[in-house]
């Protein structure tokens, strides 16, 4: 039997995931300040762009979840 969907902590969980992603971007940028190949730098830059896209998605989902919470949908 599947567990029921518990959305009560979704906003907090999504905010933590967003914060972790921001920290990963910062750590990757710090790593790029060290001596590394151009390919490695490009790989990190591309990954950070994907992370930035994820942050935007987290923010949209946080907004939706917060609206649901305010409407009392869970």
N, CA, C and O atoms as a Tripos MOL2 file, in Angstrom:
@<TRIPOS>MOLECULE
protein
  296   295    74     0     0
PROTEIN
NO_CHARGES

@<TRIPOS>ATOM
      1 N           0.8490   -1.1820    0.0000 N.3       1 UNK1
      2 CA          0.0000    0.0000    0.0000 C.3       1 UNK1
      3 C           0.8940    1.2450    0.0000 C.2       1 UNK1
      4 O           1.8570    1.3190    0.7640 O.2       1 UNK1
      5 N           0.5790    2.2110   -0.8480 N.am      2 UNK2
      6 CA          1.3740    3.4320   -0.9730 C.3       2 UNK2
      7 C           1.1330    4.3510    0.2200 C.2       2 UNK2
      8 O           0.0440    4.3950    0.7920 O.2       2 UNK2
      9 N           2.1790    5.0770    0.5700 N.am      3 UNK3
     10 CA          2.0470    6.0560    1.6530 C.3       3 UNK3
     11 C           1.2480    7.2470    1.1340 C.2       3 UNK3
     12 O           1.4230    7.6510   -0.0160 O.2       3 UNK3
     13 N           0.3770    7.8140    1.9640 N.am      4 UNK4
     14 CA         -0.3550    9.0010    1.5340 C.3       4 UNK4
     15 C           0.6080   10.1770    1.3300 C.2       4 UNK4
     16 O           1.6390   10.2810    1.9940 O.2       4 UNK4
     17 N           0.2450   11.0500    0.4000 N.am      5 UNK5
     18 CA          1.0700   12.2160    0.0940 C.3       5 UNK5
     19 C           1.0060   13.2120    1.2480 C.2       5 UNK5
     20 O          -0.0600   13.7490    1.5470 O.2       5 UNK5
     21 N           2.1490   13.4630    1.8990 N.am      6 UNK6
     22 CA          2.2190   14.4270    2.9890 C.3       6 UNK6
     23 C           2.9510   15.6600    2.4810 C.2       6 UNK6
     24 O           4.1740   15.6530    2.3410 O.2       6 UNK6
     25 N           2.2030   16.7100    2.2090 N.am      7 UNK7
     26 CA          2.7870   17.9210    1.6210 C.3       7 UNK7
     27 C           3.0300   18.9980    2.6640 C.2       7 UNK7
     28 O           3.3830   20.1230    2.3110 O.2       7 UNK7
     29 N           2.8520   18.6880    3.9200 N.am      8 UNK8
     30 CA          2.9390   19.7150    4.9500 C.3       8 UNK8
     31 C           4.3010   20.3800    5.0280 C.2       8 UNK8
     32 O           4.3900   21.5520    5.3940 O.2       8 UNK8
     33 N           5.3630   19.6640    4.6920 N.am      9 UNK9
     34 CA          6.6940   20.2660    4.7950 C.3       9 UNK9
     35 C           7.3180   20.5440    3.4180 C.2       9 UNK9
     36 O           8.5230   20.7770    3.3240 O.2       9 UNK9
     37 N           6.5200   20.5230    2.3710 N.am     10 UNK10
     38 CA          7.0690   20.7240    1.0270 C.3      10 UNK10
     39 C           7.7570   22.0760    0.8640 C.2      10 UNK10
     40 O           8.8280   22.1480    0.2610 O.2      10 UNK10
     41 N           7.1720   23.1370    1.3840 N.am     11 UNK11
     42 CA          7.7650   24.4680    1.2260 C.3      11 UNK11
     43 C           9.1490   24.4930    1.8790 C.2      11 UNK11
     44 O          10.1170   24.9640    1.2820 O.2      11 UNK11
     45 N           9.2290   23.9910    3.0890 N.am     12 UNK12
     46 CA         10.5120   23.9930    3.7860 C.3      12 UNK12
     47 C          11.5290   23.0930    3.0880 C.2      12 UNK12
     48 O          12.7040   23.4400    2.9720 O.2      12 UNK12
     49 N          11.0670   21.9440    2.6310 N.am     13 UNK13
     50 CA         11.9620   21.0030    1.9410 C.3      13 UNK13
     51 C          12.4830   21.6170    0.6400 C.2      13 UNK13
     52 O          13.6690   21.5050    0.3290 O.2      13 UNK13
     53 N          11.5960   22.2630   -0.1170 N.am     14 UNK14
     54 CA         12.0090   22.9030   -1.3680 C.3      14 UNK14
     55 C          12.9670   24.0640   -1.1140 C.2      14 UNK14
     56 O          13.9220   24.2600   -1.8660 O.2      14 UNK14
     57 N          12.7150   24.8340   -0.0560 N.am     15 UNK15
     58 CA         13.6210   25.9330    0.2800 C.3      15 UNK15
     59 C          15.0160   25.3940    0.6330 C.2      15 UNK15
     60 O          16.0260   25.9910    0.2620 O.2      15 UNK15
     61 N          15.0640   24.2710    1.3460 N.am     16 UNK16
     62 CA         16.3500   23.6740    1.6930 C.3      16 UNK16
     63 C          17.0580   23.1660    0.4400 C.2      16 UNK16
     64 O          18.2730   23.3160    0.3140 O.2      16 UNK16
     65 N          16.3170   22.5730   -0.4790 N.am     17 UNK17
     66 CA         16.9080   22.0930   -1.7240 C.3      17 UNK17
     67 C          17.4540   23.2690   -2.5400 C.2      17 UNK17
     68 O          18.5310   23.1770   -3.1290 O.2      17 UNK17
     69 N          16.6990   24.3780   -2.5670 N.am     18 UNK18
     70 CA         17.1730   25.5770   -3.2750 C.3      18 UNK18
     71 C          18.4610   26.0880   -2.6310 C.2      18 UNK18
     72 O          19.4130   26.4280   -3.3350 O.2      18 UNK18
     73 N          18.4960   26.1440   -1.3060 N.am     19 UNK19
     74 CA         19.6890   26.6250   -0.5980 C.3      19 UNK19
     75 C          20.8870   25.7150   -0.8700 C.2      19 UNK19
     76 O          21.9980   26.1980   -1.0860 O.2      19 UNK19
     77 N          20.6640   24.4140   -0.8600 N.am     20 UNK20
     78 CA         21.7480   23.4750   -1.1650 C.3      20 UNK20
     79 C          22.2880   23.6940   -2.5750 C.2      20 UNK20
     80 O          23.4960   23.6250   -2.8000 O.2      20 UNK20
     81 N          21.4010   23.9530   -3.5080 N.am     21 UNK21
     82 CA         21.8190   24.1860   -4.8940 C.3      21 UNK21
     83 C          22.6330   25.4660   -4.9990 C.2      21 UNK21
     84 O          23.6300   25.5050   -5.7190 O.2      21 UNK21
     85 N          22.2250   26.5060   -4.2970 N.am     22 UNK22
     86 CA         22.9880   27.7650   -4.2840 C.3      22 UNK22
     87 C          24.3830   27.5180   -3.7140 C.2      22 UNK22
     88 O          25.3750   28.0110   -4.2510 O.2      22 UNK22
     89 N          24.4510   26.7590   -2.6360 N.am     23 UNK23
     90 CA         25.7530   26.4410   -2.0410 C.3      23 UNK23
     91 C          26.6250   25.6420   -3.0060 C.2      23 UNK23
     92 O          27.8380   25.8470   -3.0610 O.2      23 UNK23
     93 N          26.0170   24.7380   -3.7650 N.am     24 UNK24
     94 CA         26.7740   23.9630   -4.7490 C.3      24 UNK24
     95 C          27.3240   24.8570   -5.8570 C.2      24 UNK24
     96 O          28.4420   24.6460   -6.3290 O.2      24 UNK24
     97 N          26.5530   25.8410   -6.2680 N.am     25 UNK25
     98 CA         27.0280   26.7900   -7.2790 C.3      25 UNK25
     99 C          28.2290   27.5550   -6.7390 C.2      25 UNK25
    100 O          29.2420   27.7020   -7.4220 O.2      25 UNK25
    101 N          28.1070   28.0360   -5.5180 N.am     26 UNK26
    102 CA         29.2040   28.8000   -4.9120 C.3      26 UNK26
    103 C          30.4630   27.9500   -4.7690 C.2      26 UNK26
    104 O          31.5680   28.4210   -5.0360 O.2      26 UNK26
    105 N          30.2950   26.7070   -4.3500 N.am     27 UNK27
    106 CA         31.4500   25.8090   -4.2060 C.3      27 UNK27
    107 C          32.0920   25.5330   -5.5570 C.2      27 UNK27
    108 O          33.3170   25.4860   -5.6670 O.2      27 UNK27
    109 N          31.2750   25.3520   -6.5750 N.am     28 UNK28
    110 CA         31.8090   25.0930   -7.9140 C.3      28 UNK28
    111 C          32.5610   26.3150   -8.4360 C.2      28 UNK28
    112 O          33.6120   26.1720   -9.0620 O.2      28 UNK28
    113 N          32.0360   27.5120   -8.1870 N.am     29 UNK29
    114 CA         32.7270   28.7240   -8.6200 C.3      29 UNK29
    115 C          34.0600   28.8750   -7.9000 C.2      29 UNK29
    116 O          35.0470   29.3100   -8.4930 O.2      29 UNK29
    117 N          34.0850   28.5180   -6.6330 N.am     30 UNK30
    118 CA         35.3410   28.5570   -5.8820 C.3      30 UNK30
    119 C          36.3320   27.5660   -6.4840 C.2      30 UNK30
    120 O          37.5160   27.8730   -6.6220 O.2      30 UNK30
    121 N          35.8570   26.3970   -6.8360 N.am     31 UNK31
    122 CA         36.7220   25.3790   -7.4450 C.3      31 UNK31
    123 C          37.3140   25.8870   -8.7570 C.2      31 UNK31
    124 O          38.4650   25.5910   -9.0780 O.2      31 UNK31
    125 N          36.5270   26.6520   -9.5120 N.am     32 UNK32
    126 CA         37.0210   27.1650  -10.8000 C.3      32 UNK32
    127 C          38.1400   28.1740  -10.6260 C.2      32 UNK32
    128 O          38.8740   28.4480  -11.5760 O.2      32 UNK32
    129 N          38.2870   28.7300   -9.4380 N.am     33 UNK33
    130 CA         39.3590   29.7010   -9.2250 C.3      33 UNK33
    131 C          40.7150   29.0030   -9.1170 C.2      33 UNK33
    132 O          41.7580   29.6550   -9.1560 O.2      33 UNK33
    133 N          40.6950   27.6730   -8.9800 N.am     34 UNK34
    134 CA         41.9290   26.9020   -8.9250 C.3      34 UNK34
    135 C          42.3760   26.5440  -10.3400 C.2      34 UNK34
    136 O          41.6160   26.6740  -11.3000 O.2      34 UNK34
    137 N          43.5850   26.1060  -10.4450 N.am     35 UNK35
    138 CA         44.1340   25.7230  -11.7370 C.3      35 UNK35
    139 C          43.4380   24.4630  -12.2460 C.2      35 UNK35
    140 O          43.4960   23.4090  -11.6130 O.2      35 UNK35
    141 N          42.7820   24.5890  -13.3960 N.am     36 UNK36
    142 CA         42.1240   23.4310  -14.0090 C.3      36 UNK36
    143 C          42.0150   23.6580  -15.5080 C.2      36 UNK36
    144 O          42.1990   24.7720  -15.9990 O.2      36 UNK36
    145 N          41.7190   22.6020  -16.2130 N.am     37 UNK37
    146 CA         41.6480   22.6860  -17.6700 C.3      37 UNK37
    147 C          40.4390   23.5060  -18.1110 C.2      37 UNK37
    148 O          39.4710   23.6700  -17.3690 O.2      37 UNK37
    149 N          40.5220   24.0100  -19.3240 N.am     38 UNK38
    150 CA         39.3960   24.7600  -19.8810 C.3      38 UNK38
    151 C          38.1530   23.8750  -19.9860 C.2      38 UNK38
    152 O          37.0350   24.3410  -19.7690 O.2      38 UNK38
    153 N          38.3530   22.6080  -20.3160 N.am     39 UNK39
    154 CA         37.2250   21.6870  -20.4140 C.3      39 UNK39
    155 C          36.5360   21.5320  -19.0610 C.2      39 UNK39
    156 O          35.3080   21.5640  -18.9800 O.2      39 UNK39
    157 N          37.3180   21.3660  -18.0050 N.am     40 UNK40
    158 CA         36.7390   21.2310  -16.6690 C.3      40 UNK40
    159 C          35.9720   22.4930  -16.2810 C.2      40 UNK40
    160 O          34.8990   22.4140  -15.6830 O.2      40 UNK40
    161 N          36.5230   23.6480  -16.6200 N.am     41 UNK41
    162 CA         35.8260   24.9080  -16.3210 C.3      41 UNK41
    163 C          34.5110   24.9990  -17.0860 C.2      41 UNK41
    164 O          33.4920   25.4150  -16.5330 O.2      41 UNK41
    165 N          34.5350   24.6050  -18.3670 N.am     42 UNK42
    166 CA         33.3040   24.6180  -19.1650 C.3      42 UNK42
    167 C          32.2640   23.6640  -18.5770 C.2      42 UNK42
    168 O          31.0780   23.9850  -18.5070 O.2      42 UNK42
    169 N          32.7300   22.4920  -18.1580 N.am     43 UNK43
    170 CA         31.8160   21.5150  -17.5540 C.3      43 UNK43
    171 C          31.1550   22.0820  -16.3000 C.2      43 UNK43
    172 O          29.9530   21.9160  -16.0940 O.2      43 UNK43
    173 N          31.9390   22.7430  -15.4760 N.am     44 UNK44
    174 CA         31.4000   23.3420  -14.2460 C.3      44 UNK44
    175 C          30.4240   24.4620  -14.5940 C.2      44 UNK44
    176 O          29.3620   24.5750  -13.9830 O.2      44 UNK44
    177 N          30.7820   25.2890  -15.5760 N.am     45 UNK45
    178 CA         29.8910   26.3850  -15.9690 C.3      45 UNK45
    179 C          28.5640   25.8460  -16.4960 C.2      45 UNK45
    180 O          27.5000   26.3850  -16.1880 O.2      45 UNK45
    181 N          28.6350   24.7810  -17.2900 N.am     46 UNK46
    182 CA         27.4040   24.1870  -17.8120 C.3      46 UNK46
    183 C          26.5580   23.6000  -16.6850 C.2      46 UNK46
    184 O          25.3350   23.7440  -16.6800 O.2      46 UNK46
    185 N          27.2010   22.9510  -15.7500 N.am     47 UNK47
    186 CA         26.4730   22.3760  -14.6210 C.3      47 UNK47
    187 C          25.8390   23.4870  -13.7800 C.2      47 UNK47
    188 O          24.7100   23.3450  -13.3120 O.2      47 UNK47
    189 N          26.5660   24.5880  -13.5900 N.am     48 UNK48
    190 CA         25.9990   25.6990  -12.8260 C.3      48 UNK48
    191 C          24.7970   26.3160  -13.5470 C.2      48 UNK48
    192 O          23.8540   26.7690  -12.8970 O.2      48 UNK48
    193 N          24.8220   26.3360  -14.8730 N.am     49 UNK49
    194 CA         23.6590   26.8380  -15.6110 C.3      49 UNK49
    195 C          22.4540   25.9390  -15.3690 C.2      49 UNK49
    196 O          21.3400   26.4300  -15.1910 O.2      49 UNK49
    197 N          22.6670   24.6380  -15.3610 N.am     50 UNK50
    198 CA         21.5710   23.7140  -15.0530 C.3      50 UNK50
    199 C          21.0930   23.9160  -13.6170 C.2      50 UNK50
    200 O          19.8960   23.8390  -13.3400 O.2      50 UNK50
    201 N          22.0200   24.1720  -12.7170 N.am     51 UNK51
    202 CA         21.6410   24.4280  -11.3230 C.3      51 UNK51
    203 C          20.8000   25.6930  -11.2150 C.2      51 UNK51
    204 O          19.8360   25.7330  -10.4510 O.2      51 UNK51
    205 N          21.1550   26.7240  -11.9730 N.am     52 UNK52
    206 CA         20.3770   27.9710  -11.9560 C.3      52 UNK52
    207 C          18.9660   27.7250  -12.4800 C.2      52 UNK52
    208 O          18.0000   28.2960  -11.9730 O.2      52 UNK52
    209 N          18.8510   26.8710  -13.4990 N.am     53 UNK53
    210 CA         17.5180   26.5050  -13.9890 C.3      53 UNK53
    211 C          16.7370   25.7920  -12.8930 C.2      53 UNK53
    212 O          15.5410   26.0280  -12.7230 O.2      53 UNK53
    213 N          17.4120   24.9220  -12.1540 N.am     54 UNK54
    214 CA         16.7610   24.2090  -11.0600 C.3      54 UNK54
    215 C          16.2820   25.1730   -9.9850 C.2      54 UNK54
    216 O          15.1970   24.9980   -9.4300 O.2      54 UNK54
    217 N          17.0750   26.1760   -9.6920 N.am     55 UNK55
    218 CA         16.6860   27.1670   -8.6820 C.3      55 UNK55
    219 C          15.3970   27.8590   -9.1130 C.2      55 UNK55
    220 O          14.4960   28.0600   -8.2980 O.2      55 UNK55
    221 N          15.3060   28.2210  -10.3800 N.am     56 UNK56
    222 CA         14.0790   28.8540  -10.8690 C.3      56 UNK56
    223 C          12.8830   27.9150  -10.7150 C.2      56 UNK56
    224 O          11.7910   28.3440  -10.3420 O.2      56 UNK56
    225 N          13.0960   26.6400  -11.0050 N.am     57 UNK57
    226 CA         12.0130   25.6610  -10.8550 C.3      57 UNK57
    227 C          11.6280   25.5080   -9.3860 C.2      57 UNK57
    228 O          10.4430   25.4200   -9.0640 O.2      57 UNK57
    229 N          12.6230   25.4760   -8.4890 N.am     58 UNK58
    230 CA         12.3270   25.3950   -7.0550 C.3      58 UNK58
    231 C          11.4920   26.5920   -6.6290 C.2      58 UNK58
    232 O          10.5150   26.4390   -5.8950 O.2      58 UNK58
    233 N          11.8690   27.7840   -7.0840 N.am     59 UNK59
    234 CA         11.1550   28.9900   -6.6760 C.3      59 UNK59
    235 C           9.7090   28.9670   -7.1560 C.2      59 UNK59
    236 O           8.8090   29.3770   -6.4240 O.2      59 UNK59
    237 N           9.4780   28.4930   -8.3720 N.am     60 UNK60
    238 CA          8.1090   28.3890   -8.8730 C.3      60 UNK60
    239 C           7.3100   27.3740   -8.0590 C.2      60 UNK60
    240 O           6.1480   27.6090   -7.7260 O.2      60 UNK60
    241 N           7.9350   26.2540   -7.7450 N.am     61 UNK61
    242 CA          7.2460   25.2240   -6.9750 C.3      61 UNK61
    243 C           6.9840   25.6850   -5.5400 C.2      61 UNK61
    244 O           5.9370   25.3820   -4.9680 O.2      61 UNK61
    245 N           7.9340   26.4150   -4.9640 N.am     62 UNK62
    246 CA          7.7340   26.9700   -3.6190 C.3      62 UNK62
    247 C           6.5190   27.8970   -3.6300 C.2      62 UNK62
    248 O           5.6790   27.8460   -2.7320 O.2      62 UNK62
    249 N           6.4390   28.7380   -4.6490 N.am     63 UNK63
    250 CA          5.3180   29.6700   -4.7570 C.3      63 UNK63
    251 C           3.9900   28.9120   -4.8500 C.2      63 UNK63
    252 O           3.0180   29.2700   -4.1840 O.2      63 UNK63
    253 N           3.9550   27.8660   -5.6780 N.am     64 UNK64
    254 CA          2.7360   27.0690   -5.8170 C.3      64 UNK64
    255 C           2.3630   26.3700   -4.5150 C.2      64 UNK64
    256 O           1.2010   26.3780   -4.1070 O.2      64 UNK64
    257 N           3.3540   25.7680   -3.8700 N.am     65 UNK65
    258 CA          3.0880   25.0570   -2.6190 C.3      65 UNK65
    259 C           2.6270   26.0210   -1.5270 C.2      65 UNK65
    260 O           1.7380   25.6950   -0.7410 O.2      65 UNK65
    261 N           3.2330   27.2070   -1.4810 N.am     66 UNK66
    262 CA          2.8380   28.2030   -0.4790 C.3      66 UNK66
    263 C           1.3960   28.6470   -0.7220 C.2      66 UNK66
    264 O           0.6250   28.8200    0.2220 O.2      66 UNK66
    265 N           1.0410   28.8300   -1.9920 N.am     67 UNK67
    266 CA         -0.3390   29.2220   -2.3180 C.3      67 UNK67
    267 C          -1.3120   28.1260   -1.9010 C.2      67 UNK67
    268 O          -2.3700   28.4170   -1.3440 O.2      67 UNK67
    269 N          -0.9630   26.8690   -2.1660 N.am     68 UNK68
    270 CA         -1.8170   25.7500   -1.7460 C.3      68 UNK68
    271 C          -1.9680   25.7330   -0.2270 C.2      68 UNK68
    272 O          -3.0590   25.5030    0.2950 O.2      68 UNK68
    273 N          -0.8840   25.9720    0.4620 N.am     69 UNK69
    274 CA         -0.9140   25.9750    1.9310 C.3      69 UNK69
    275 C          -1.8390   27.0780    2.4330 C.2      69 UNK69
    276 O          -2.6180   26.8680    3.3630 O.2      69 UNK69
    277 N          -1.7510   28.2540    1.8120 N.am     70 UNK70
    278 CA         -2.5600   29.3850    2.2610 C.3      70 UNK70
    279 C          -4.0460   29.1510    1.9730 C.2      70 UNK70
    280 O          -4.9100   29.6560    2.6910 O.2      70 UNK70
    281 N          -4.3360   28.3820    0.9170 N.am     71 UNK71
    282 CA         -5.7210   28.0540    0.5980 C.3      71 UNK71
    283 C          -6.2330   26.8890    1.4520 C.2      71 UNK71
    284 O          -7.4100   26.5360    1.3870 O.2      71 UNK71
    285 N          -5.3450   26.3010    2.2470 N.am     72 UNK72
    286 CA         -5.7390   25.1960    3.1130 C.3      72 UNK72
    287 C          -5.9130   23.8890    2.3950 C.2      72 UNK72
    288 O          -6.6730   23.0280    2.8410 O.2      72 UNK72
    289 N          -5.2220   23.7240    1.2890 N.am     73 UNK73
    290 CA         -5.3790   22.5080    0.4970 C.3      73 UNK73
    291 C          -4.6310   21.3260    1.1010 C.2      73 UNK73
    292 O          -4.7300   20.2120    0.5870 O.2      73 UNK73
    293 N          -3.9000   21.5430    2.1610 N.am     74 UNK74
    294 CA         -3.2860   20.4340    2.9050 C.3      74 UNK74
    295 C          -2.9780   20.8460    4.2840 C.2      74 UNK74
    296 O          -2.4580   20.0500    5.0650 O.2      74 UNK74
@<TRIPOS>BOND
     1     1     2 1
     2     2     3 1
     3     3     4 2
     4     3     5 am
     5     5     6 1
     6     6     7 1
     7     7     8 2
     8     7     9 am
     9     9    10 1
    10    10    11 1
    11    11    12 2
    12    11    13 am
    13    13    14 1
    14    14    15 1
    15    15    16 2
    16    15    17 am
    17    17    18 1
    18    18    19 1
    19    19    20 2
    20    19    21 am
    21    21    22 1
    22    22    23 1
    23    23    24 2
    24    23    25 am
    25    25    26 1
    26    26    27 1
    27    27    28 2
    28    27    29 am
    29    29    30 1
    30    30    31 1
    31    31    32 2
    32    31    33 am
    33    33    34 1
    34    34    35 1
    35    35    36 2
    36    35    37 am
    37    37    38 1
    38    38    39 1
    39    39    40 2
    40    39    41 am
    41    41    42 1
    42    42    43 1
    43    43    44 2
    44    43    45 am
    45    45    46 1
    46    46    47 1
    47    47    48 2
    48    47    49 am
    49    49    50 1
    50    50    51 1
    51    51    52 2
    52    51    53 am
    53    53    54 1
    54    54    55 1
    55    55    56 2
    56    55    57 am
    57    57    58 1
    58    58    59 1
    59    59    60 2
    60    59    61 am
    61    61    62 1
    62    62    63 1
    63    63    64 2
    64    63    65 am
    65    65    66 1
    66    66    67 1
    67    67    68 2
    68    67    69 am
    69    69    70 1
    70    70    71 1
    71    71    72 2
    72    71    73 am
    73    73    74 1
    74    74    75 1
    75    75    76 2
    76    75    77 am
    77    77    78 1
    78    78    79 1
    79    79    80 2
    80    79    81 am
    81    81    82 1
    82    82    83 1
    83    83    84 2
    84    83    85 am
    85    85    86 1
    86    86    87 1
    87    87    88 2
    88    87    89 am
    89    89    90 1
    90    90    91 1
    91    91    92 2
    92    91    93 am
    93    93    94 1
    94    94    95 1
    95    95    96 2
    96    95    97 am
    97    97    98 1
    98    98    99 1
    99    99   100 2
   100    99   101 am
   101   101   102 1
   102   102   103 1
   103   103   104 2
   104   103   105 am
   105   105   106 1
   106   106   107 1
   107   107   108 2
   108   107   109 am
   109   109   110 1
   110   110   111 1
   111   111   112 2
   112   111   113 am
   113   113   114 1
   114   114   115 1
   115   115   116 2
   116   115   117 am
   117   117   118 1
   118   118   119 1
   119   119   120 2
   120   119   121 am
   121   121   122 1
   122   122   123 1
   123   123   124 2
   124   123   125 am
   125   125   126 1
   126   126   127 1
   127   127   128 2
   128   127   129 am
   129   129   130 1
   130   130   131 1
   131   131   132 2
   132   131   133 am
   133   133   134 1
   134   134   135 1
   135   135   136 2
   136   135   137 am
   137   137   138 1
   138   138   139 1
   139   139   140 2
   140   139   141 am
   141   141   142 1
   142   142   143 1
   143   143   144 2
   144   143   145 am
   145   145   146 1
   146   146   147 1
   147   147   148 2
   148   147   149 am
   149   149   150 1
   150   150   151 1
   151   151   152 2
   152   151   153 am
   153   153   154 1
   154   154   155 1
   155   155   156 2
   156   155   157 am
   157   157   158 1
   158   158   159 1
   159   159   160 2
   160   159   161 am
   161   161   162 1
   162   162   163 1
   163   163   164 2
   164   163   165 am
   165   165   166 1
   166   166   167 1
   167   167   168 2
   168   167   169 am
   169   169   170 1
   170   170   171 1
   171   171   172 2
   172   171   173 am
   173   173   174 1
   174   174   175 1
   175   175   176 2
   176   175   177 am
   177   177   178 1
   178   178   179 1
   179   179   180 2
   180   179   181 am
   181   181   182 1
   182   182   183 1
   183   183   184 2
   184   183   185 am
   185   185   186 1
   186   186   187 1
   187   187   188 2
   188   187   189 am
   189   189   190 1
   190   190   191 1
   191   191   192 2
   192   191   193 am
   193   193   194 1
   194   194   195 1
   195   195   196 2
   196   195   197 am
   197   197   198 1
   198   198   199 1
   199   199   200 2
   200   199   201 am
   201   201   202 1
   202   202   203 1
   203   203   204 2
   204   203   205 am
   205   205   206 1
   206   206   207 1
   207   207   208 2
   208   207   209 am
   209   209   210 1
   210   210   211 1
   211   211   212 2
   212   211   213 am
   213   213   214 1
   214   214   215 1
   215   215   216 2
   216   215   217 am
   217   217   218 1
   218   218   219 1
   219   219   220 2
   220   219   221 am
   221   221   222 1
   222   222   223 1
   223   223   224 2
   224   223   225 am
   225   225   226 1
   226   226   227 1
   227   227   228 2
   228   227   229 am
   229   229   230 1
   230   230   231 1
   231   231   232 2
   232   231   233 am
   233   233   234 1
   234   234   235 1
   235   235   236 2
   236   235   237 am
   237   237   238 1
   238   238   239 1
   239   239   240 2
   240   239   241 am
   241   241   242 1
   242   242   243 1
   243   243   244 2
   244   243   245 am
   245   245   246 1
   246   246   247 1
   247   247   248 2
   248   247   249 am
   249   249   250 1
   250   250   251 1
   251   251   252 2
   252   251   253 am
   253   253   254 1
   254   254   255 1
   255   255   256 2
   256   255   257 am
   257   257   258 1
   258   258   259 1
   259   259   260 2
   260   259   261 am
   261   261   262 1
   262   262   263 1
   263   263   264 2
   264   263   265 am
   265   265   266 1
   266   266   267 1
   267   267   268 2
   268   267   269 am
   269   269   270 1
   270   270   271 1
   271   271   272 2
   272   271   273 am
   273   273   274 1
   274   274   275 1
   275   275   276 2
   276   275   277 am
   277   277   278 1
   278   278   279 1
   279   279   280 2
   280   279   281 am
   281   281   282 1
   282   282   283 1
   283   283   284 2
   284   283   285 am
   285   285   286 1
   286   286   287 1
   287   287   288 2
   288   287   289 am
   289   289   290 1
   290   290   291 1
   291   291   292 2
   292   291   293 am
   293   293   294 1
   294   294   295 1
   295   295   296 2
@<TRIPOS>SUBSTRUCTURE
     1 UNK1         2 RESIDUE 1 A UNK
     2 UNK2         6 RESIDUE 1 A UNK
     3 UNK3        10 RESIDUE 1 A UNK
     4 UNK4        14 RESIDUE 1 A UNK
     5 UNK5        18 RESIDUE 1 A UNK
     6 UNK6        22 RESIDUE 1 A UNK
     7 UNK7        26 RESIDUE 1 A UNK
     8 UNK8        30 RESIDUE 1 A UNK
     9 UNK9        34 RESIDUE 1 A UNK
    10 UNK10       38 RESIDUE 1 A UNK
    11 UNK11       42 RESIDUE 1 A UNK
    12 UNK12       46 RESIDUE 1 A UNK
    13 UNK13       50 RESIDUE 1 A UNK
    14 UNK14       54 RESIDUE 1 A UNK
    15 UNK15       58 RESIDUE 1 A UNK
    16 UNK16       62 RESIDUE 1 A UNK
    17 UNK17       66 RESIDUE 1 A UNK
    18 UNK18       70 RESIDUE 1 A UNK
    19 UNK19       74 RESIDUE 1 A UNK
    20 UNK20       78 RESIDUE 1 A UNK
    21 UNK21       82 RESIDUE 1 A UNK
    22 UNK22       86 RESIDUE 1 A UNK
    23 UNK23       90 RESIDUE 1 A UNK
    24 UNK24       94 RESIDUE 1 A UNK
    25 UNK25       98 RESIDUE 1 A UNK
    26 UNK26      102 RESIDUE 1 A UNK
    27 UNK27      106 RESIDUE 1 A UNK
    28 UNK28      110 RESIDUE 1 A UNK
    29 UNK29      114 RESIDUE 1 A UNK
    30 UNK30      118 RESIDUE 1 A UNK
    31 UNK31      122 RESIDUE 1 A UNK
    32 UNK32      126 RESIDUE 1 A UNK
    33 UNK33      130 RESIDUE 1 A UNK
    34 UNK34      134 RESIDUE 1 A UNK
    35 UNK35      138 RESIDUE 1 A UNK
    36 UNK36      142 RESIDUE 1 A UNK
    37 UNK37      146 RESIDUE 1 A UNK
    38 UNK38      150 RESIDUE 1 A UNK
    39 UNK39      154 RESIDUE 1 A UNK
    40 UNK40      158 RESIDUE 1 A UNK
    41 UNK41      162 RESIDUE 1 A UNK
    42 UNK42      166 RESIDUE 1 A UNK
    43 UNK43      170 RESIDUE 1 A UNK
    44 UNK44      174 RESIDUE 1 A UNK
    45 UNK45      178 RESIDUE 1 A UNK
    46 UNK46      182 RESIDUE 1 A UNK
    47 UNK47      186 RESIDUE 1 A UNK
    48 UNK48      190 RESIDUE 1 A UNK
    49 UNK49      194 RESIDUE 1 A UNK
    50 UNK50      198 RESIDUE 1 A UNK
    51 UNK51      202 RESIDUE 1 A UNK
    52 UNK52      206 RESIDUE 1 A UNK
    53 UNK53      210 RESIDUE 1 A UNK
    54 UNK54      214 RESIDUE 1 A UNK
    55 UNK55      218 RESIDUE 1 A UNK
    56 UNK56      222 RESIDUE 1 A UNK
    57 UNK57      226 RESIDUE 1 A UNK
    58 UNK58      230 RESIDUE 1 A UNK
    59 UNK59      234 RESIDUE 1 A UNK
    60 UNK60      238 RESIDUE 1 A UNK
    61 UNK61      242 RESIDUE 1 A UNK
    62 UNK62      246 RESIDUE 1 A UNK
    63 UNK63      250 RESIDUE 1 A UNK
    64 UNK64      254 RESIDUE 1 A UNK
    65 UNK65      258 RESIDUE 1 A UNK
    66 UNK66      262 RESIDUE 1 A UNK
    67 UNK67      266 RESIDUE 1 A UNK
    68 UNK68      270 RESIDUE 1 A UNK
    69 UNK69      274 RESIDUE 1 A UNK
    70 UNK70      278 RESIDUE 1 A UNK
    71 UNK71      282 RESIDUE 1 A UNK
    72 UNK72      286 RESIDUE 1 A UNK
    73 UNK73      290 RESIDUE 1 A UNK
    74 UNK74      294 RESIDUE 1 A UNK
